[in-house]
Amino acid sequence: MARPLLEATHPDGLDGDDVRQVLERCVRSAVPWRPDVDPHVVLVLLAGALGV
């Protein structure tokens, strides 16, 4: 589910800055309802969604 959304919002592909922005946005959005969110786990999930 995450990969198609990323591809739709970044049709030219993601570079390092795009990945950082997505990661930052995800973590900041999760903090209000899950204050103990681990950015490293989110990064692993993002990398997995991208097939890295």
All heavy atoms as TSV, in Angstrom:
chain	resi	resn	atom	element	x	y	z
A	1	MET	N	N	0.812	-1.174	0.000
A	1	MET	CA	C	0.000	0.000	0.000
A	1	MET	C	C	0.873	1.262	0.000
A	1	MET	O	O	0.536	2.233	-0.670
A	1	MET	CB	C	-0.894	-0.011	1.237
A	1	MET	CG	C	-1.806	1.150	1.323
A	1	MET	SD	S	-3.015	0.899	2.606
A	1	MET	CE	C	-2.603	2.245	3.657
A	2	ALA	N	N	1.970	1.245	0.721
A	2	ALA	CA	C	2.812	2.439	0.822
A	2	ALA	C	C	3.518	2.747	-0.502
A	2	ALA	O	O	3.622	3.907	-0.894
A	2	ALA	CB	C	3.833	2.279	1.934
A	3	ARG	N	N	3.974	1.706	-1.172
A	3	ARG	CA	C	4.725	1.941	-2.408
A	3	ARG	C	C	3.903	2.639	-3.487
A	3	ARG	O	O	4.367	3.624	-4.088
A	3	ARG	CB	C	5.316	0.635	-2.928
A	3	ARG	CG	C	6.221	0.867	-4.104
A	3	ARG	CD	C	6.865	-0.404	-4.584
A	3	ARG	NE	N	7.802	-0.107	-5.629
A	3	ARG	CZ	C	8.977	-0.655	-5.746
A	3	ARG	NH1	N	9.364	-1.559	-4.884
A	3	ARG	NH2	N	9.775	-0.330	-6.736
A	4	PRO	N	N	2.675	2.177	-3.752
A	4	PRO	CA	C	1.874	2.884	-4.767
A	4	PRO	C	C	1.607	4.343	-4.388
A	4	PRO	O	O	1.580	5.211	-5.255
A	4	PRO	CB	C	0.571	2.089	-4.838
A	4	PRO	CG	C	0.927	0.728	-4.354
A	4	PRO	CD	C	1.998	0.932	-3.333
A	5	LEU	N	N	1.413	4.617	-3.100
A	5	LEU	CA	C	1.199	6.000	-2.675
A	5	LEU	C	C	2.445	6.839	-2.895
A	5	LEU	O	O	2.364	7.977	-3.353
A	5	LEU	CB	C	0.791	6.046	-1.200
A	5	LEU	CG	C	-0.593	5.504	-0.882
A	5	LEU	CD1	C	-0.805	5.423	0.627
A	5	LEU	CD2	C	-1.664	6.351	-1.527
A	6	LEU	N	N	3.602	6.274	-2.581
A	6	LEU	CA	C	4.863	6.998	-2.801
A	6	LEU	C	C	5.100	7.238	-4.284
A	6	LEU	O	O	5.542	8.310	-4.686
A	6	LEU	CB	C	6.036	6.229	-2.196
A	6	LEU	CG	C	6.081	6.206	-0.672
A	6	LEU	CD1	C	7.094	5.180	-0.193
A	6	LEU	CD2	C	6.399	7.576	-0.126
A	7	GLU	N	N	4.806	6.227	-5.101
A	7	GLU	CA	C	4.986	6.380	-6.546
A	7	GLU	C	C	4.024	7.410	-7.123
A	7	GLU	O	O	4.389	8.153	-8.029
A	7	GLU	CB	C	4.818	5.029	-7.234
A	7	GLU	CG	C	5.958	4.074	-6.944
A	7	GLU	CD	C	5.729	2.684	-7.505
A	7	GLU	OE1	O	4.598	2.378	-7.942
A	7	GLU	OE2	O	6.687	1.893	-7.484
A	8	ALA	N	N	2.815	7.462	-6.581
A	8	ALA	CA	C	1.830	8.425	-7.079
A	8	ALA	C	C	2.217	9.857	-6.708
A	8	ALA	O	O	1.996	10.785	-7.491
A	8	ALA	CB	C	0.450	8.102	-6.521
A	9	THR	N	N	2.788	10.035	-5.527
A	9	THR	CA	C	3.138	11.387	-5.090
A	9	THR	C	C	4.516	11.821	-5.570
A	9	THR	O	O	4.837	13.007	-5.513
A	9	THR	CB	C	3.078	11.508	-3.556
A	9	THR	OG1	O	3.925	10.531	-2.964
A	9	THR	CG2	C	1.662	11.323	-3.052
A	10	HIS	N	N	5.312	10.883	-6.052
A	10	HIS	CA	C	6.653	11.196	-6.565
A	10	HIS	C	C	6.859	10.447	-7.890
A	10	HIS	O	O	7.647	9.501	-7.968
A	10	HIS	CB	C	7.730	10.763	-5.561
A	10	HIS	CG	C	7.655	11.483	-4.259
A	10	HIS	ND1	N	6.892	11.031	-3.213
A	10	HIS	CD2	C	8.240	12.627	-3.850
A	10	HIS	CE1	C	7.016	11.868	-2.204
A	10	HIS	NE2	N	7.812	12.851	-2.560
A	11	PRO	N	N	6.143	10.862	-8.943
A	11	PRO	CA	C	6.197	10.128	-10.220
A	11	PRO	C	C	7.591	10.095	-10.851
A	11	PRO	O	O	7.874	9.200	-11.644
A	11	PRO	CB	C	5.195	10.862	-11.109
A	11	PRO	CG	C	4.985	12.191	-10.474
A	11	PRO	CD	C	5.280	12.029	-9.016
A	12	ASP	N	N	8.456	11.043	-10.517
A	12	ASP	CA	C	9.805	11.051	-11.076
A	12	ASP	C	C	10.777	10.242	-10.230
A	12	ASP	O	O	11.977	10.248	-10.501
A	12	ASP	CB	C	10.320	12.495	-11.187
A	12	ASP	CG	C	9.511	13.311	-12.179
A	12	ASP	OD1	O	8.949	12.711	-13.116
A	12	ASP	OD2	O	9.420	14.537	-12.007
A	13	GLY	N	N	10.275	9.591	-9.193
A	13	GLY	CA	C	11.124	8.816	-8.299
A	13	GLY	C	C	11.496	9.616	-7.063
A	13	GLY	O	O	11.242	10.818	-6.980
A	14	LEU	N	N	12.074	8.923	-6.107
A	14	LEU	CA	C	12.468	9.567	-4.860
A	14	LEU	C	C	13.972	9.683	-4.796
A	14	LEU	O	O	14.675	8.728	-5.110
A	14	LEU	CB	C	11.997	8.731	-3.661
A	14	LEU	CG	C	10.516	8.841	-3.322
A	14	LEU	CD1	C	9.770	7.675	-3.905
A	14	LEU	CD2	C	10.344	8.884	-1.840
A	15	ASP	N	N	14.448	10.839	-4.382
A	15	ASP	CA	C	15.876	10.976	-4.113
A	15	ASP	C	C	16.044	11.017	-2.588
A	15	ASP	O	O	15.083	10.857	-1.837
A	15	ASP	CB	C	16.463	12.207	-4.798
A	15	ASP	CG	C	15.851	13.519	-4.335
A	15	ASP	OD1	O	15.136	13.540	-3.313
A	15	ASP	OD2	O	16.113	14.543	-4.990
A	16	GLY	N	N	17.233	11.210	-2.136
A	16	GLY	CA	C	17.519	11.205	-0.707
A	16	GLY	C	C	16.727	12.240	0.069
A	16	GLY	O	O	16.239	11.979	1.170
A	17	ASP	N	N	16.574	13.434	-0.507
A	17	ASP	CA	C	15.806	14.486	0.165
A	17	ASP	C	C	14.329	14.122	0.275
A	17	ASP	O	O	13.690	14.389	1.284
A	17	ASP	CB	C	15.956	15.815	-0.570
A	17	ASP	CG	C	17.333	16.418	-0.418
A	17	ASP	OD1	O	17.995	16.135	0.602
A	17	ASP	OD2	O	17.752	17.173	-1.319
A	18	ASP	N	N	13.797	13.492	-0.776
A	18	ASP	CA	C	12.397	13.069	-0.743
A	18	ASP	C	C	12.172	12.026	0.343
A	18	ASP	O	O	11.193	12.090	1.079
A	18	ASP	CB	C	11.966	12.492	-2.096
A	18	ASP	CG	C	11.937	13.516	-3.201
A	18	ASP	OD1	O	11.699	14.708	-2.910
A	18	ASP	OD2	O	12.161	13.124	-4.367
A	19	VAL	N	N	13.076	11.065	0.438
A	19	VAL	CA	C	12.956	10.021	1.460
A	19	VAL	C	C	13.011	10.652	2.845
A	19	VAL	O	O	12.221	10.302	3.728
A	19	VAL	CB	C	14.046	8.944	1.286
A	19	VAL	CG1	C	14.037	7.972	2.454
A	19	VAL	CG2	C	13.855	8.195	-0.028
A	20	ARG	N	N	13.913	11.584	3.040
A	20	ARG	CA	C	14.023	12.263	4.336
A	20	ARG	C	C	12.728	13.005	4.664
A	20	ARG	O	O	12.244	12.963	5.797
A	20	ARG	CB	C	15.203	13.223	4.325
A	20	ARG	CG	C	15.432	13.912	5.644
A	20	ARG	CD	C	16.600	14.860	5.639
A	20	ARG	NE	N	17.122	15.088	4.304
A	20	ARG	CZ	C	18.399	15.038	3.969
A	20	ARG	NH1	N	19.306	14.830	4.868
A	20	ARG	NH2	N	18.783	15.246	2.736
A	21	GLN	N	N	12.141	13.684	3.681
A	21	GLN	CA	C	10.889	14.414	3.913
A	21	GLN	C	C	9.743	13.466	4.252
A	21	GLN	O	O	8.947	13.742	5.154
A	21	GLN	CB	C	10.531	15.249	2.691
A	21	GLN	CG	C	11.410	16.445	2.493
A	21	GLN	CD	C	11.100	17.177	1.198
A	21	GLN	OE1	O	10.346	16.687	0.352
A	21	GLN	NE2	N	11.681	18.346	1.028
A	22	VAL	N	N	9.651	12.363	3.540
A	22	VAL	CA	C	8.599	11.379	3.816
A	22	VAL	C	C	8.776	10.811	5.219
A	22	VAL	O	O	7.812	10.713	5.987
A	22	VAL	CB	C	8.597	10.246	2.759
A	22	VAL	CG1	C	7.701	9.102	3.181
A	22	VAL	CG2	C	8.181	10.784	1.400
A	23	LEU	N	N	10.000	10.446	5.561
A	23	LEU	CA	C	10.276	9.903	6.886
A	23	LEU	C	C	9.924	10.917	7.972
A	23	LEU	O	O	9.242	10.587	8.948
A	23	LEU	CB	C	11.750	9.493	6.980
A	23	LEU	CG	C	12.225	8.970	8.330
A	23	LEU	CD1	C	11.492	7.696	8.697
A	23	LEU	CD2	C	13.730	8.732	8.298
A	24	GLU	N	N	10.364	12.143	7.783
A	24	GLU	CA	C	10.103	13.191	8.768
A	24	GLU	C	C	8.605	13.436	8.924
A	24	GLU	O	O	8.086	13.538	10.038
A	24	GLU	CB	C	10.802	14.477	8.344
A	24	GLU	CG	C	10.745	15.580	9.366
A	24	GLU	CD	C	11.558	16.786	8.927
A	24	GLU	OE1	O	12.718	16.613	8.502
A	24	GLU	OE2	O	11.010	17.899	9.020
A	25	ARG	N	N	7.894	13.501	7.805
A	25	ARG	CA	C	6.451	13.732	7.841
A	25	ARG	C	C	5.717	12.589	8.550
A	25	ARG	O	O	4.810	12.829	9.349
A	25	ARG	CB	C	5.930	13.883	6.413
A	25	ARG	CG	C	4.667	14.663	6.308
A	25	ARG	CD	C	4.272	14.977	4.864
A	25	ARG	NE	N	5.414	15.029	3.959
A	25	ARG	CZ	C	5.414	14.557	2.715
A	25	ARG	NH1	N	4.335	14.015	2.214
A	25	ARG	NH2	N	6.485	14.645	1.957
A	26	CYS	N	N	6.129	11.368	8.268
A	26	CYS	CA	C	5.497	10.205	8.909
A	26	CYS	C	C	5.711	10.208	10.414
A	26	CYS	O	O	4.779	9.984	11.183
A	26	CYS	CB	C	6.053	8.909	8.316
A	26	CYS	SG	S	5.512	8.552	6.657
A	27	VAL	N	N	6.946	10.456	10.823
A	27	VAL	CA	C	7.256	10.438	12.256
A	27	VAL	C	C	6.538	11.591	12.963
A	27	VAL	O	O	5.913	11.389	14.011
A	27	VAL	CB	C	8.777	10.494	12.486
A	27	VAL	CG1	C	9.095	10.681	13.958
A	27	VAL	CG2	C	9.436	9.214	11.967
A	28	ARG	N	N	6.585	12.776	12.398
A	28	ARG	CA	C	5.916	13.921	13.040
A	28	ARG	C	C	4.410	13.711	13.116
A	28	ARG	O	O	3.767	14.116	14.081
A	28	ARG	CB	C	6.215	15.206	12.284
A	28	ARG	CG	C	7.625	15.700	12.492
A	28	ARG	CD	C	7.853	17.012	11.742
A	28	ARG	NE	N	9.252	17.347	11.678
A	28	ARG	CZ	C	9.863	18.125	12.560
A	28	ARG	NH1	N	9.193	18.628	13.561
A	28	ARG	NH2	N	11.153	18.395	12.425
A	29	SER	N	N	3.838	13.086	12.113
A	29	SER	CA	C	2.397	12.832	12.122
A	29	SER	C	C	2.017	11.766	13.148
A	29	SER	O	O	0.917	11.796	13.695
A	29	SER	CB	C	1.928	12.377	10.744
A	29	SER	OG	O	2.120	13.392	9.797
A	30	ALA	N	N	2.908	10.836	13.397
A	30	ALA	CA	C	2.613	9.741	14.321
A	30	ALA	C	C	2.792	10.129	15.779
A	30	ALA	O	O	2.153	9.552	16.658
A	30	ALA	CB	C	3.501	8.537	13.999
A	31	VAL	N	N	3.649	11.102	16.063
A	31	VAL	CA	C	3.966	11.466	17.457
A	31	VAL	C	C	2.741	11.837	18.288
A	31	VAL	O	O	2.648	11.401	19.435
A	31	VAL	CB	C	5.043	12.572	17.499
A	31	VAL	CG1	C	5.163	13.189	18.876
A	31	VAL	CG2	C	6.382	12.007	17.064
A	32	PRO	N	N	1.766	12.605	17.781
A	32	PRO	CA	C	0.623	12.956	18.635
A	32	PRO	C	C	-0.164	11.744	19.158
A	32	PRO	O	O	-0.657	11.755	20.266
A	32	PRO	CB	C	-0.256	13.834	17.742
A	32	PRO	CG	C	0.689	14.406	16.746
A	32	PRO	CD	C	1.710	13.317	16.506
A	33	TRP	N	N	-0.289	10.700	18.356
A	33	TRP	CA	C	-1.053	9.543	18.810
A	33	TRP	C	C	-0.175	8.376	19.234
A	33	TRP	O	O	-0.655	7.403	19.803
A	33	TRP	CB	C	-2.066	9.104	17.754
A	33	TRP	CG	C	-1.491	8.805	16.401
A	33	TRP	CD1	C	-1.293	9.684	15.395
A	33	TRP	CD2	C	-1.045	7.537	15.915
A	33	TRP	NE1	N	-0.730	9.040	14.311
A	33	TRP	CE2	C	-0.580	7.722	14.608
A	33	TRP	CE3	C	-0.996	6.253	16.462
A	33	TRP	CZ2	C	-0.075	6.682	13.842
A	33	TRP	CZ3	C	-0.487	5.211	15.693
A	33	TRP	CH2	C	-0.039	5.441	14.388
A	34	ARG	N	N	1.121	8.473	18.954
A	34	ARG	CA	C	2.059	7.420	19.368
A	34	ARG	C	C	3.391	8.080	19.712
A	34	ARG	O	O	4.342	8.042	18.919
A	34	ARG	CB	C	2.220	6.414	18.238
A	34	ARG	CG	C	2.997	5.192	18.559
A	34	ARG	CD	C	2.237	4.340	19.526
A	34	ARG	NE	N	3.072	3.213	19.912
A	34	ARG	CZ	C	2.638	2.143	20.481
A	34	ARG	NH1	N	1.358	2.034	20.751
A	34	ARG	NH2	N	3.439	1.168	20.807
A	35	PRO	N	N	3.505	8.705	20.914
A	35	PRO	CA	C	4.697	9.483	21.263
A	35	PRO	C	C	5.991	8.677	21.296
A	35	PRO	O	O	7.071	9.240	21.174
A	35	PRO	CB	C	4.383	10.047	22.646
A	35	PRO	CG	C	3.000	9.686	22.969
A	35	PRO	CD	C	2.481	8.750	21.936
A	36	ASP	N	N	5.892	7.365	21.431
A	36	ASP	CA	C	7.100	6.555	21.490
A	36	ASP	C	C	7.512	6.003	20.119
A	36	ASP	O	O	8.291	5.054	20.037
A	36	ASP	CB	C	6.928	5.408	22.479
A	36	ASP	CG	C	5.803	4.459	22.106
A	36	ASP	OD1	O	4.948	4.845	21.278
A	36	ASP	OD2	O	5.764	3.336	22.646
A	37	VAL	N	N	6.998	6.611	19.040
A	37	VAL	CA	C	7.347	6.148	17.688
A	37	VAL	C	C	8.863	6.170	17.506
A	37	VAL	O	O	9.545	7.102	17.928
A	37	VAL	CB	C	6.633	6.995	16.604
A	37	VAL	CG1	C	7.110	8.419	16.599
A	37	VAL	CG2	C	6.832	6.396	15.235
A	38	ASP	N	N	9.381	5.112	16.902
A	38	ASP	CA	C	10.818	4.984	16.681
A	38	ASP	C	C	11.123	5.309	15.213
A	38	ASP	O	O	10.736	4.552	14.313
A	38	ASP	CB	C	11.262	3.558	17.016
A	38	ASP	CG	C	12.759	3.367	16.944
A	38	ASP	OD1	O	13.462	4.242	16.397
A	38	ASP	OD2	O	13.242	2.330	17.427
A	39	PRO	N	N	11.815	6.412	14.950
A	39	PRO	CA	C	12.118	6.787	13.563
A	39	PRO	C	C	12.898	5.712	12.812
A	39	PRO	O	O	12.733	5.573	11.597
A	39	PRO	CB	C	12.953	8.062	13.705
A	39	PRO	CG	C	12.629	8.591	15.050
A	39	PRO	CD	C	12.294	7.410	15.902
A	40	HIS	N	N	13.718	4.949	13.514
A	40	HIS	CA	C	14.486	3.890	12.841
A	40	HIS	C	C	13.571	2.787	12.323
A	40	HIS	O	O	13.795	2.241	11.240
A	40	HIS	CB	C	15.546	3.317	13.782
A	40	HIS	CG	C	16.610	4.311	14.105
A	40	HIS	ND1	N	16.669	4.962	15.301
A	40	HIS	CD2	C	17.643	4.783	13.357
A	40	HIS	CE1	C	17.701	5.786	15.299
A	40	HIS	NE2	N	18.300	5.713	14.126
A	41	VAL	N	N	12.535	2.472	13.075
A	41	VAL	CA	C	11.573	1.463	12.631
A	41	VAL	C	C	10.810	1.985	11.413
A	41	VAL	O	O	10.602	1.246	10.446
A	41	VAL	CB	C	10.602	1.086	13.774
A	41	VAL	CG1	C	9.495	0.183	13.271
A	41	VAL	CG2	C	11.381	0.418	14.908
A	42	VAL	N	N	10.424	3.244	11.455
A	42	VAL	CA	C	9.714	3.838	10.311
A	42	VAL	C	C	10.621	3.819	9.077
A	42	VAL	O	O	10.179	3.522	7.971
A	42	VAL	CB	C	9.229	5.262	10.624
A	42	VAL	CG1	C	8.554	5.893	9.425
A	42	VAL	CG2	C	8.296	5.265	11.825
A	43	LEU	N	N	11.898	4.079	9.262
A	43	LEU	CA	C	12.839	4.036	8.152
A	43	LEU	C	C	12.944	2.629	7.562
A	43	LEU	O	O	12.931	2.456	6.346
A	43	LEU	CB	C	14.227	4.515	8.597
A	43	LEU	CG	C	15.318	4.446	7.550
A	43	LEU	CD1	C	14.976	5.311	6.341
A	43	LEU	CD2	C	16.651	4.874	8.162
A	44	VAL	N	N	12.995	1.626	8.411
A	44	VAL	CA	C	13.062	0.233	7.937
A	44	VAL	C	C	11.791	-0.099	7.154
A	44	VAL	O	O	11.858	-0.738	6.090
A	44	VAL	CB	C	13.261	-0.745	9.115
A	44	VAL	CG1	C	13.064	-2.179	8.691
A	44	VAL	CG2	C	14.645	-0.545	9.729
A	45	LEU	N	N	10.634	0.330	7.666
A	45	LEU	CA	C	9.383	0.077	6.954
A	45	LEU	C	C	9.339	0.807	5.606
A	45	LEU	O	O	8.886	0.250	4.612
A	45	LEU	CB	C	8.201	0.499	7.826
A	45	LEU	CG	C	8.013	-0.307	9.105
A	45	LEU	CD1	C	6.936	0.332	9.976
A	45	LEU	CD2	C	7.690	-1.751	8.800
A	46	LEU	N	N	9.809	2.024	5.592
A	46	LEU	CA	C	9.870	2.791	4.338
A	46	LEU	C	C	10.809	2.130	3.338
A	46	LEU	O	O	10.472	1.975	2.159
A	46	LEU	CB	C	10.305	4.224	4.617
A	46	LEU	CG	C	10.453	5.169	3.412
A	46	LEU	CD1	C	9.131	5.286	2.668
A	46	LEU	CD2	C	10.947	6.527	3.875
A	47	ALA	N	N	11.956	1.709	3.797
A	47	ALA	CA	C	12.917	1.036	2.919
A	47	ALA	C	C	12.323	-0.257	2.369
A	47	ALA	O	O	12.473	-0.585	1.187
A	47	ALA	CB	C	14.213	0.760	3.655
A	48	GLY	N	N	11.623	-0.982	3.229
A	48	GLY	CA	C	10.964	-2.218	2.768
A	48	GLY	C	C	9.897	-1.943	1.721
A	48	GLY	O	O	9.778	-2.675	0.738
A	49	ALA	N	N	9.143	-0.882	1.916
A	49	ALA	CA	C	8.100	-0.524	0.940
A	49	ALA	C	C	8.704	-0.160	-0.406
A	49	ALA	O	O	8.111	-0.395	-1.448
A	49	ALA	CB	C	7.259	0.634	1.481
A	50	LEU	N	N	9.908	0.408	-0.357
A	50	LEU	CA	C	10.587	0.802	-1.598
A	50	LEU	C	C	11.412	-0.327	-2.195
A	50	LEU	O	O	11.999	-0.175	-3.262
A	50	LEU	CB	C	11.487	2.021	-1.335
A	50	LEU	CG	C	10.745	3.292	-0.942
A	50	LEU	CD1	C	11.740	4.364	-0.520
A	50	LEU	CD2	C	9.891	3.786	-2.091
A	51	GLY	N	N	11.482	-1.450	-1.503
A	51	GLY	CA	C	12.231	-2.589	-2.008
A	51	GLY	C	C	13.737	-2.438	-1.879
A	51	GLY	O	O	14.498	-3.000	-2.653
A	52	VAL	N	N	14.161	-1.684	-0.883
A	52	VAL	CA	C	15.603	-1.461	-0.657
A	52	VAL	C	C	16.122	-2.508	0.285
A	52	VAL	O	O	15.581	-2.821	1.284
A	52	VAL	CB	C	15.844	-0.051	-0.078
A	52	VAL	CG1	C	17.311	0.164	0.229
A	52	VAL	CG2	C	15.357	0.993	-1.030
